[in-house]
Amino acid sequence: MKILKVIHGYPMRYNAGSEVYSQTLCHGLVERGHSVEVFSREEDSFAVDFTMRTELDPDNNKIIVHLVNNPRMKDRYRIQEIDNKFADVLKNVKPDIVHFGHLNHLSTGLVETARRGGFPVVFTLHDYWLMCPRGQFMQFFPEDGIDIWAFCSGQEDEKCAKRCYARYFSGESEHLKRDLEYWTDWVKRRMEHTKKLSEMVDIFIAPAKYLHNRFHKDFGIPETKLIYLDYGFDLSRFGSRKRNDEGAFVFGYIGTHIPAKGIHLLIQAFGKLKGSAMLRIWGRPRGQDTKALEAMAAAYGGGKIEWEAEYKNENITEDVFNRCDVIVVPSVWAENSPLVIHEAQQARLPVITANVGGMAEYVHHEENGLLFKHRCADSLAEQMQRLADNPALAKKLGERGYLFSEDGNIPNIGEHVRDIEELYNQLLKCKA
């Protein structure tokens, strides 16, 4: 088959979970003999908007990556110029399947463009972006003005305007009513558009049952269009873990330096621990956010917190897992199926994470890790202290690995690709 994969970023330019998974899937499809091209974005502020160029996947030169430049309009949800560029790519590639991963920083019109061209459409859900304009059900501006990044119970047009889009208000008190009315209507139109978009998708894939159920219940996607399928992984990237003997118990964090990931919560919790444990934080620096986190770490953890460089995914065992005893996933949003949880489980490392969403779906308390009360630093510290005081418990929990296989191994990309192929084939038969 000829597949066109659409994702809002592609490694190594963008290297978060959905991007890493998309690249792994593309590699797996090519290994199975399929032709794969990618439509993605870059942000070159010195180039003209919507300029198109192509490059080869740096890790597989059989994959062509089409990049559209979008440095200035990433807050829009619909960009006609990107739709037009995508239409040109569709015309040239002529794919059998268009498989979407994320539309943020691209354009919601891409789905309509694909359907108008008669192409079957598959969409993998990586977060809540279709039913939450900000994607993670967290509020920029909480009602009490104190609980920054407050957890949001659900999408409502006026609430979205007040709690997230107030940053676009004029700030003039006499215009507050007009600003609120405008952005409430903007959110309403955006949500109507994404609802319409969802009707154009043939099949949605949810990598967590939690996400599957939430999109069905809260967004109204019919169960006949939703399937649960966990991510697949290139297990050859996970060598045999050999823990370096350092004489200290080490907690590890892997991820981007953004508030949603809860690094601040982890640093606060770590500062409450007794004993000689260490914390290592891996990830790409992110300007002032990283500087603020480093200052927080200096105040809470002193010399016991180390900041490590970003790693290449194929080196994760050597660079990360050999150098820690447990992985902490402290996200303050309800993540669905974090790659890092799976990767740690494949390395037989226990995971400490929150008791919500897909995090609690893949980590069961005292089976293959520990759960803490979501967004509570004291609860997180309590669970971290348990493992720091009892390394044998950490080892025991880590040995269980992935809960949904007998041997503890996470789904491998070969099996995952065959499942995806079957989905593609069924869709093509229905369309024939």
C-alpha positions as CSV (number, residue, x, y, z in Angstrom):
1,M,0.0,0.0,0.0
2,K,0.9,3.6,-0.3
3,I,0.3,5.5,2.9
4,L,0.5,9.2,3.6
5,K,1.0,9.9,7.4
6,V,0.0,13.3,8.7
7,I,1.6,14.5,12.0
8,H,2.2,18.0,13.4
9,G,5.9,17.3,14.0
10,Y,8.4,14.7,13.0
11,P,11.6,13.6,14.8
12,M,14.2,14.9,15.5
13,R,12.8,18.4,14.9
14,Y,9.9,17.5,17.2
15,N,10.4,14.6,19.5
16,A,7.5,14.1,21.8
17,G,5.4,11.0,22.1
18,S,3.0,11.3,19.1
19,E,5.9,12.3,16.9
20,V,8.1,9.4,18.0
21,Y,5.3,6.9,17.6
22,S,4.5,8.2,14.2
23,Q,8.1,7.7,13.0
24,T,8.2,4.2,14.5
25,L,4.9,3.3,12.7
26,C,6.3,4.7,9.4
27,H,9.5,2.7,9.8
28,G,7.5,-0.5,10.6
29,L,5.2,0.0,7.5
30,V,8.3,0.4,5.3
31,E,9.8,-2.7,6.7
32,R,6.6,-4.5,5.7
33,G,7.1,-3.4,2.1
34,H,4.7,-0.4,2.0
35,S,5.5,3.0,0.5
36,V,5.2,5.7,3.2
37,E,5.4,9.5,2.9
38,V,4.8,12.1,5.7
39,F,3.1,15.5,5.7
40,S,4.3,17.6,8.6
41,R,5.4,21.1,9.6
42,E,8.4,23.2,10.5
43,E,8.6,26.7,11.9
44,D,11.2,28.8,10.0
45,S,10.6,32.5,11.0
46,F,13.0,33.6,8.3
47,A,11.1,31.9,5.4
48,V,7.8,32.7,3.7
49,D,4.7,31.2,5.3
50,F,3.5,28.0,3.8
51,T,6.7,27.3,1.8
52,M,7.0,23.6,1.0
53,R,10.1,21.5,0.9
54,T,10.9,17.8,1.2
55,E,13.6,15.9,3.1
56,L,14.3,12.3,3.9
57,D,13.7,10.7,7.2
58,P,17.1,10.9,8.9
59,D,16.8,7.3,10.1
60,N,15.2,5.8,6.9
61,N,15.9,7.3,3.5
62,K,12.9,5.4,2.0
63,I,10.5,7.8,3.7
64,I,9.9,11.2,2.1
65,V,8.8,14.0,4.5
66,H,6.9,16.9,3.1
67,L,7.3,20.0,5.3
68,V,5.0,23.1,5.2
69,N,6.3,26.2,7.0
70,N,4.0,27.6,9.6
71,P,5.8,29.9,12.1
72,R,3.2,32.5,12.5
73,M,-0.3,31.0,12.3
74,K,-0.1,28.0,14.7
75,D,-2.9,29.3,16.9
76,R,-5.4,28.9,14.1
77,Y,-7.3,25.7,13.6
78,R,-8.1,26.1,9.9
79,I,-5.5,27.4,7.4
80,Q,-6.6,27.4,3.8
81,E,-3.1,27.8,2.4
82,I,-2.0,24.6,4.2
83,D,-5.0,22.8,2.9
84,N,-4.0,23.9,-0.6
85,K,-0.5,22.6,-0.1
86,F,-1.8,19.3,1.2
87,A,-4.1,18.9,-1.8
88,D,-1.0,19.2,-4.0
89,V,0.8,16.5,-2.0
90,L,-2.3,14.2,-2.2
91,K,-2.4,14.8,-6.0
92,N,1.2,13.8,-6.4
93,V,1.4,11.0,-3.9
94,K,-2.0,9.4,-4.6
95,P,-2.1,7.4,-1.4
96,D,-4.3,4.4,-0.7
97,I,-4.8,5.6,2.9
98,V,-4.3,8.9,4.7
99,H,-3.5,8.3,8.3
100,F,-3.7,11.4,10.6
101,G,-2.0,11.7,13.9
102,H,-2.5,15.4,14.9
103,L,-3.7,18.6,13.3
104,N,-2.5,21.2,15.8
105,H,-0.1,23.7,14.0
106,L,-1.4,22.4,10.7
107,S,-5.1,22.7,9.7
108,T,-8.3,20.9,10.5
109,G,-9.2,21.4,6.8
110,L,-6.7,18.6,5.9
111,V,-9.3,15.9,6.8
112,E,-11.9,17.6,4.5
113,T,-9.3,17.9,1.8
114,A,-8.6,14.2,2.0
115,R,-12.2,13.2,2.0
116,R,-13.0,15.5,-0.9
117,G,-10.3,13.7,-2.9
118,G,-11.9,10.3,-2.1
119,F,-9.1,9.1,0.1
120,P,-9.9,6.8,3.1
121,V,-9.1,8.5,6.4
122,V,-7.7,6.9,9.6
123,F,-7.1,9.1,12.7
124,T,-5.0,8.1,15.7
125,L,-6.0,10.0,18.9
126,H,-3.1,11.2,20.9
127,D,-4.8,13.7,23.2
128,Y,-8.1,15.6,23.5
129,W,-7.4,18.3,20.9
130,L,-10.5,17.5,18.9
131,M,-12.8,18.0,21.9
132,C,-10.7,20.5,23.9
133,P,-9.3,23.6,22.0
134,R,-6.1,23.5,24.1
135,G,-5.8,19.7,23.9
136,Q,-5.2,18.7,27.5
137,F,-8.2,19.9,29.6
138,M,-6.1,22.3,31.6
139,Q,-6.9,26.0,32.1
140,F,-4.5,28.8,31.5
141,F,-6.4,31.2,33.8
142,P,-8.1,29.3,36.7
143,E,-11.1,30.8,38.4
144,D,-9.4,31.4,41.7
145,G,-6.3,32.9,40.0
146,I,-4.0,30.7,42.1
147,D,-4.2,27.1,40.9
148,I,-2.3,27.6,37.7
149,W,-2.9,25.0,35.0
150,A,-6.1,24.0,36.8
151,F,-7.7,20.8,35.8
152,C,-10.7,21.3,33.6
153,S,-13.8,19.1,34.0
154,G,-15.0,19.5,30.4
155,Q,-15.4,21.7,27.4
156,E,-17.9,24.6,27.5
157,D,-17.7,27.5,25.0
158,E,-17.8,30.4,27.5
159,K,-15.6,28.7,30.0
160,C,-13.0,28.1,27.3
161,A,-13.1,31.8,26.5
162,K,-12.6,32.8,30.1
163,R,-10.1,30.2,31.2
164,C,-8.0,29.8,28.1
165,Y,-8.6,32.5,25.5
166,A,-8.6,35.5,27.8
167,R,-4.9,35.9,26.8
168,Y,-6.3,37.4,23.5
169,F,-8.6,39.8,25.2
170,S,-7.8,43.5,24.9
171,G,-7.4,44.0,28.7
172,E,-9.7,47.1,28.6
173,S,-12.4,46.7,31.2
174,E,-15.0,48.4,29.0
175,H,-14.4,45.9,26.2
176,L,-14.5,42.8,28.5
177,K,-18.1,41.8,27.5
178,R,-17.4,42.2,23.8
179,D,-14.1,40.2,24.1
180,L,-15.8,37.5,26.0
181,E,-18.7,37.3,23.4
182,Y,-16.3,37.2,20.5
183,W,-14.1,34.4,21.9
184,T,-17.0,32.4,23.1
185,D,-18.4,32.5,19.6
186,W,-14.9,31.6,18.2
187,V,-14.7,28.5,20.5
188,K,-18.3,27.6,19.5
189,R,-17.4,27.7,15.8
190,R,-14.2,25.8,16.4
191,M,-16.0,23.0,18.2
192,E,-18.7,22.8,15.5
193,H,-16.0,22.5,13.0
194,T,-14.1,19.7,14.8
195,K,-17.4,17.8,15.3
196,K,-18.0,18.0,11.6
197,L,-14.5,16.9,11.0
198,S,-14.9,13.8,13.1
199,E,-17.8,12.7,10.9
200,M,-15.5,12.7,7.9
201,V,-13.0,10.2,9.6
202,D,-13.6,6.6,8.7
203,I,-11.9,5.0,11.7
204,F,-10.4,6.5,14.9
205,I,-7.7,4.6,16.8
206,A,-7.5,5.2,20.6
207,P,-4.3,3.9,22.3
208,A,-6.0,3.7,25.7
209,K,-9.4,2.4,26.6
210,Y,-9.8,5.5,28.8
211,L,-9.4,7.7,25.7
212,H,-11.7,5.5,23.6
213,N,-14.5,5.7,26.2
214,R,-14.1,9.5,26.7
215,F,-14.3,10.3,23.0
216,H,-17.4,8.1,22.8
217,K,-19.1,9.5,25.8
218,D,-18.0,13.1,25.8
219,F,-17.6,13.8,22.1
220,G,-20.1,11.5,20.6
221,I,-18.0,9.5,18.3
222,P,-19.9,6.2,17.5
223,E,-18.3,3.1,18.9
224,T,-18.5,1.6,15.4
225,K,-15.9,4.2,14.4
226,L,-13.6,3.8,17.4
227,I,-11.2,1.0,18.0
228,Y,-8.7,0.5,20.9
229,L,-5.2,-0.4,19.9
230,D,-2.2,0.3,22.1
231,Y,1.0,1.7,20.5
232,G,3.7,-0.5,19.0
233,F,7.4,-0.2,19.7
234,D,10.6,-1.1,18.1
235,L,11.9,-3.6,20.7
236,S,15.3,-3.8,19.1
237,R,16.0,-0.4,20.6
238,F,15.7,-1.8,24.0
239,G,18.9,-3.6,24.9
240,S,19.4,-5.6,28.0
241,R,19.4,-3.2,30.9
242,K,22.5,-3.2,33.1
243,R,22.1,-0.8,36.0
244,N,25.3,1.2,36.7
245,D,26.4,0.8,40.3
246,E,26.4,4.3,41.7
247,G,25.6,3.7,45.4
248,A,22.5,5.9,45.3
249,F,18.9,5.3,44.4
250,V,18.0,7.3,41.3
251,F,14.6,8.6,40.2
252,G,14.3,9.4,36.5
253,Y,12.1,11.7,34.5
254,I,11.9,11.7,30.7
255,G,10.0,14.3,28.7
256,T,9.6,17.9,27.6
257,H,10.0,20.8,30.0
258,I,6.4,22.0,29.9
259,P,4.0,22.6,32.8
260,A,1.6,19.9,31.6
261,K,4.2,17.2,32.3
262,G,4.4,18.1,36.0
263,I,8.2,18.4,36.4
264,H,7.5,21.2,39.0
265,L,5.4,18.7,40.9
266,L,8.1,16.1,40.8
267,I,10.8,18.6,42.0
268,Q,8.5,19.7,44.9
269,A,7.9,16.0,45.9
270,F,11.6,15.2,45.6
271,G,12.4,18.0,47.9
272,K,10.4,16.3,50.6
273,L,12.3,13.0,50.6
274,K,14.6,11.9,53.3
275,G,17.9,10.1,52.6
276,S,20.4,10.2,49.8
277,A,18.3,9.5,46.7
278,M,19.0,11.4,43.4
279,L,16.8,12.7,40.6
280,R,17.8,12.9,37.0
281,I,15.8,14.8,34.5
282,W,16.2,14.1,30.7
283,G,14.8,16.3,28.0
284,R,15.3,19.1,25.5
285,P,15.8,22.5,27.2
286,R,12.9,24.9,26.7
287,G,14.2,28.5,27.3
288,Q,12.8,30.3,30.3
289,D,10.7,27.3,31.4
290,T,13.8,25.2,31.9
291,K,15.6,28.1,33.7
292,A,12.7,28.4,36.1
293,L,12.7,24.6,36.7
294,E,16.4,24.6,37.4
295,A,16.0,27.4,39.9
296,M,13.2,25.5,41.6
297,A,15.5,22.4,41.6
298,A,18.3,24.3,43.2
299,A,15.9,25.4,46.0
300,Y,14.3,22.1,46.6
301,G,17.0,19.5,45.8
302,G,20.3,21.2,45.8
303,G,23.0,19.0,44.3
304,K,20.8,15.9,44.3
305,I,19.0,16.9,41.0
306,E,20.9,16.5,37.8
307,W,19.8,17.8,34.4
308,E,20.7,15.5,31.5
309,A,20.8,16.2,27.7
310,E,18.1,15.0,25.3
311,Y,18.8,11.5,24.1
312,K,18.0,9.6,20.9
313,N,15.3,7.1,21.3
314,E,17.4,4.2,20.1
315,N,19.9,4.9,22.9
316,I,17.3,5.1,25.7
317,T,18.5,2.0,27.5
318,E,22.2,3.0,27.6
319,D,21.6,6.7,28.2
320,V,18.6,6.6,30.5
321,F,17.5,3.3,31.9
322,N,21.0,2.1,32.9
323,R,21.3,5.2,35.0
324,C,18.1,5.1,37.2
325,D,16.0,2.8,39.3
326,V,12.5,4.1,38.7
327,I,10.8,6.3,36.2
328,V,8.3,9.0,37.5
329,V,5.5,10.3,35.2
330,P,4.1,13.2,37.2
331,S,1.9,14.7,34.5
332,V,-0.8,17.2,35.7
333,W,-3.0,16.5,32.8
334,A,-4.8,13.1,32.3
335,E,-2.4,11.5,29.8
336,N,-3.7,8.6,27.7
337,S,-1.0,6.2,26.9
338,P,2.5,7.7,27.6
339,L,5.3,6.1,25.6
340,V,7.6,6.5,28.5
341,I,5.5,4.2,30.7
342,H,5.7,1.5,28.1
343,E,9.4,2.0,27.5
344,A,10.2,1.8,31.2
345,Q,8.1,-1.3,31.5
346,Q,10.0,-2.9,28.7
347,A,13.3,-2.2,30.5
348,R,11.7,-3.7,33.7
349,L,11.7,-0.4,35.5
350,P,8.9,0.4,37.9
351,V,6.8,3.5,37.2
352,I,5.4,6.0,39.7
353,T,2.5,7.9,38.1
354,A,-0.9,9.5,38.8
355,N,-4.1,7.7,39.5
356,V,-6.0,9.0,36.5
357,G,-6.5,8.4,32.8
358,G,-4.3,6.1,30.7
359,M,-1.5,6.5,33.3
360,A,-3.6,4.4,35.8
361,E,-4.6,2.1,33.0
362,Y,-1.1,1.0,32.3
363,V,0.3,1.2,35.8
364,H,-1.5,-0.7,38.6
365,H,-0.7,0.1,42.1
366,E,1.7,-2.3,43.7
367,E,1.7,-4.6,40.6
368,N,4.1,-2.9,38.2
369,G,4.5,0.4,39.9
370,L,2.9,2.9,42.3
371,L,0.1,5.4,41.9
372,F,-0.2,8.8,43.7
373,K,-3.1,11.2,44.0
374,H,-3.2,13.3,40.8
375,R,-1.5,16.7,41.2
376,C,-0.6,16.1,44.8
377,A,3.1,16.6,45.7
378,D,2.7,15.1,49.2
379,S,1.2,11.9,47.7
380,L,3.9,11.7,45.1
381,A,6.6,12.1,47.8
382,E,5.0,9.4,49.9
383,Q,5.2,6.9,47.0
384,M,8.7,8.0,46.0
385,Q,9.9,7.5,49.6
386,R,8.6,4.0,49.7
387,L,10.9,2.9,46.8
388,A,13.9,5.0,48.0
389,D,13.6,3.1,51.4
390,N,13.0,-0.2,49.7
391,P,15.0,-0.8,46.5
392,A,13.9,-4.5,46.6
393,L,10.3,-3.4,46.2
394,A,11.3,-1.3,43.2
395,K,13.0,-4.2,41.6
396,K,10.0,-6.5,42.2
397,L,7.5,-4.1,40.8
398,G,9.7,-3.5,37.7
399,E,10.0,-7.2,36.9
400,R,6.3,-7.4,36.1
401,G,6.6,-5.1,33.1
402,Y,3.6,-4.6,30.8
403,L,0.4,-5.8,32.4
404,F,-1.3,-6.9,29.2
405,S,1.1,-9.6,28.1
406,E,2.1,-12.8,29.8
407,D,5.8,-12.2,29.5
408,G,5.7,-8.5,30.5
409,N,6.8,-7.3,27.0
410,I,5.2,-4.2,25.5
411,P,3.5,-4.5,22.0
412,N,6.2,-4.8,19.3
413,I,6.0,-2.7,16.2
414,G,5.8,-5.8,13.9
415,E,2.6,-7.0,15.5
416,H,1.3,-3.5,15.7
417,V,1.9,-2.9,12.0
418,R,0.0,-6.1,11.1
419,D,-2.9,-4.8,13.2
420,I,-2.8,-1.5,11.3
421,E,-2.5,-3.3,8.0
422,E,-5.6,-5.3,8.8
423,L,-7.4,-2.1,9.6
424,Y,-6.3,-0.5,6.4
425,N,-7.4,-3.6,4.4
426,Q,-10.8,-3.7,6.0
427,L,-11.3,0.0,5.2
428,L,-10.2,-0.4,1.6
429,K,-12.6,-3.3,1.2
430,C,-15.5,-1.2,2.5
431,K,-14.5,1.6,0.2
432,A,-14.2,-0.6,-2.9
